[in-house]
């Protein structure tokens, strides 16, 4: 019973993290695009937001979780170097969550169900 509750909590964490990062990425891209600024930094923010949203979607799918996680971590690093720690603190939390999920893998994949049935 404890194992099932832990698995469900992990799935909720994984999905929540991926969805929140996706939404924040889309909002970042939309905000940068709506600025109407022709500055290269605005274009960079739009493309970074789009790339982050795509990586977040990959992160949500068990088969592409690791690819999405690596992509997110690279994008978080880039964003942290641009923004610095002052405004980038949430990225550290997102990054820690992504590493946690990546290390443990998907909790709703077929292999997990098979391992639980065998154990």
C-alpha positions, 0 to 999 in steps of 0.5 A, a space after each residue: 500500500 505504501 509503495 502505491 501511495 509513493 508511486 502516485 505522489 511521484 507521478 503527481 510531482 512529475 506531471 505538476 513539474 512538467 506542466 508548470 515548466 511548460 506553462 511558464 515557458 509558453 508565458 515567457 515566449 508570449 511575453 517576449 513576443 508581445 513586447 514588440 521589441 526588435 532587440 536580439 534579446 527579445 528574439 532569444 527569449 522567444 526561442 528559448 521559451 519555445 525550446 523550453 516548452 518543447 523540452 517540457 513536453 518531452 519530459 512529460 512523456 515516459 519514453 522521452 523523459 531523459 531527453 526532455 530532462 537534459 534539454 530542460 537542464 541545459 535551458 535552465 543553465 542558459 537562463 541562469 547565466 543570462 538572468 543570474 541567481 537573483 531572478 533565476 532562483 525558481 530555475 534552481 528548484 525546477 532543475 532540482 526537480 528535473 534531476 530528481 525525476 530523471 534519476 528515478 525515471 518514469 513512475 507510470 511506465 510499463 517497466 515499473 508496473 512489471 517490476 512491481 508485479 514481480 516484486 
